[in-house]
Each structure stands twice: as C-alpha cells, then as structure tokens.
Amino acid sequence: MMQLDQAKRLKELEKENARLKRLLADEILGKELLKEALEKKL
C-alpha cells in the first residue's frame, strides 16, 4: 500500500513540477519580450 501511495505522490509532484516550469518559462519569455520592446523604443 505504501508504495502505491508513494507512486501517486510522485506523479502529483512531477505534474506540479511541470506546471511550475511552464509558469517560469512564461515569466522569462514575458520579461524578454518587454526588454525587446523597450530597447526598440529607445
């Protein structure tokens, strides 16, 4: 039983990790786009 619970928990953590990585990538991309936009204006 313990192994099944651990496997489920691992799956949940992997899913959450993937979600956080996507959020971080979006943040980085957004900052890069803002930086490029500002550089073009100056």
Summary of the structure (lengths in Angstrom):
residues: 42
radius of gyration: 18.3
end to end distance: 62.0
largest distance: 62.0
contacts: 77
relative contact order: 0.08
helix: 95%
strand: 0%
